[in-house]
Amino acid sequence: MFKWIALGLILFVVAILVYRTATIDTTNAQVAEEIRQFPDGERAARTMLVTLADGTMYPVNYLRENNLVFMGIDGLWWREFVDQGQPVSMHIQGADYKGHAKTVLDNPDYVADVFSRLRPTVPAWLPDWLNGKLVVITLEP
């Protein structure tokens, strides 16, 4: 009996992962289109489009302060920005920017400070290791 329950649970989890993988590109494209069409809209006020050096584009929540743009990444793609980081392009509220992105891994106080503004509604009970990684983008002049 336990074997069948475990198998059913595994199949359920696989089905969810397949569905999410199959629909994420469609969802990202819809969000990107909304951000481009309505640069003064509610979604564009809190979501930017970031394009990596390889051309991959993600809509992601952001916080801009002076010449820095912060984004919190929940998926594994934060690894693109470790060590030396990489150049990125951004589309923020109808304007295009370029910058250099780097993941912050060694300064938990700084990460907590930025996340308090970037993600102020994250539940207090959520462990820090589930709160994503902070990527800091320094804008080009």
PLY file of the C-alpha trace (Angstrom):
ply
format ascii 1.0
element vertex 141
property float x
property float y
property float z
element edge 140
property int vertex1
property int vertex2
end_header
0.00 0.00 0.00
2.80 2.44 0.95
4.52 1.74 -2.38
1.42 2.86 -4.33
1.00 6.01 -2.26
4.66 6.93 -2.76
4.41 6.26 -6.50
1.27 8.40 -6.73
2.95 11.22 -4.84
6.01 11.08 -7.09
3.84 11.17 -10.22
1.90 14.12 -8.82
5.09 16.09 -8.14
6.48 15.28 -11.60
3.20 16.40 -13.21
3.36 19.74 -11.36
6.98 20.29 -12.42
6.20 19.45 -16.06
3.22 21.80 -16.06
5.24 24.63 -14.51
8.10 24.16 -16.98
5.70 24.06 -19.92
3.86 27.23 -18.93
6.66 29.45 -17.59
7.73 30.73 -21.02
4.14 31.68 -21.84
3.72 33.43 -18.50
7.02 35.31 -18.86
6.06 36.41 -22.39
2.68 37.70 -21.17
4.27 39.63 -18.31
6.95 41.06 -20.63
4.32 42.23 -23.09
2.30 43.91 -20.33
5.41 45.69 -19.03
6.26 46.95 -22.53
2.70 48.03 -23.37
1.99 49.71 -20.04
5.27 51.22 -18.75
3.33 53.36 -16.25
1.20 50.42 -15.10
1.12 48.76 -11.71
3.13 45.71 -12.83
5.83 47.83 -14.54
6.23 49.84 -11.33
7.52 46.75 -9.51
8.70 44.40 -12.30
11.51 44.90 -14.80
12.73 42.83 -17.70
16.32 41.70 -17.32
18.19 40.20 -20.27
21.31 38.14 -19.69
24.39 38.11 -21.91
23.11 34.95 -23.68
19.81 36.69 -24.58
17.65 34.97 -21.97
15.02 37.38 -20.63
13.26 37.24 -17.25
10.62 39.47 -15.70
11.69 40.05 -12.10
10.73 42.31 -9.20
13.24 45.04 -8.62
14.21 47.95 -6.42
16.16 50.86 -7.85
18.20 53.13 -5.61
20.48 55.68 -7.30
22.86 53.79 -9.61
21.98 50.36 -8.17
19.18 47.99 -9.12
18.38 45.09 -6.80
16.58 41.89 -7.71
15.77 38.84 -5.64
16.00 35.57 -7.52
14.16 32.49 -6.31
15.25 30.10 -9.06
18.70 28.71 -9.71
19.58 31.30 -12.34
21.17 33.52 -9.65
24.24 31.35 -10.26
24.75 33.24 -13.53
25.97 36.16 -11.42
28.47 34.54 -9.02
32.20 35.24 -9.01
32.70 38.08 -11.52
29.00 38.41 -12.39
27.94 39.36 -15.88
26.60 42.26 -17.94
22.84 42.60 -18.23
20.32 44.79 -20.02
17.19 46.01 -18.28
13.88 47.46 -19.35
12.48 49.52 -16.47
9.25 51.51 -16.86
9.76 52.09 -20.58
13.49 52.90 -20.43
16.44 50.67 -21.30
19.56 50.40 -19.14
22.75 48.39 -19.06
24.66 47.27 -16.02
26.77 44.63 -14.35
25.05 42.09 -12.08
26.62 40.19 -9.20
25.10 37.90 -6.57
25.73 38.87 -2.93
26.65 35.72 -1.01
28.86 36.95 1.82
27.01 39.83 3.48
23.81 38.64 5.22
23.19 41.98 6.98
23.28 43.84 3.64
20.99 41.24 2.04
18.51 41.51 4.94
18.56 45.31 4.71
17.87 45.35 0.95
15.27 42.57 1.16
13.43 44.56 3.84
12.69 47.11 1.08
12.63 44.81 -1.96
10.43 42.13 -0.38
8.77 43.74 2.65
5.84 41.31 2.70
7.87 38.08 2.97
6.53 36.17 5.98
8.78 36.46 9.03
8.60 32.70 9.58
10.16 31.96 6.16
13.77 30.79 6.58
16.41 33.01 4.96
17.59 30.16 2.73
14.14 30.12 1.09
14.08 33.88 0.51
16.08 33.74 -2.71
19.39 35.35 -3.52
20.10 39.05 -3.82
21.61 40.22 -7.09
22.96 43.77 -7.24
23.22 45.50 -10.62
25.46 48.52 -10.95
24.12 50.71 -13.74
26.43 51.96 -16.45
26.66 55.75 -16.70
0 1
1 2
2 3
3 4
4 5
5 6
6 7
7 8
8 9
9 10
10 11
11 12
12 13
13 14
14 15
15 16
16 17
17 18
18 19
19 20
20 21
21 22
22 23
23 24
24 25
25 26
26 27
27 28
28 29
29 30
30 31
31 32
32 33
33 34
34 35
35 36
36 37
37 38
38 39
39 40
40 41
41 42
42 43
43 44
44 45
45 46
46 47
47 48
48 49
49 50
50 51
51 52
52 53
53 54
54 55
55 56
56 57
57 58
58 59
59 60
60 61
61 62
62 63
63 64
64 65
65 66
66 67
67 68
68 69
69 70
70 71
71 72
72 73
73 74
74 75
75 76
76 77
77 78
78 79
79 80
80 81
81 82
82 83
83 84
84 85
85 86
86 87
87 88
88 89
89 90
90 91
91 92
92 93
93 94
94 95
95 96
96 97
97 98
98 99
99 100
100 101
101 102
102 103
103 104
104 105
105 106
106 107
107 108
108 109
109 110
110 111
111 112
112 113
113 114
114 115
115 116
116 117
117 118
118 119
119 120
120 121
121 122
122 123
123 124
124 125
125 126
126 127
127 128
128 129
129 130
130 131
131 132
132 133
133 134
134 135
135 136
136 137
137 138
138 139
139 140
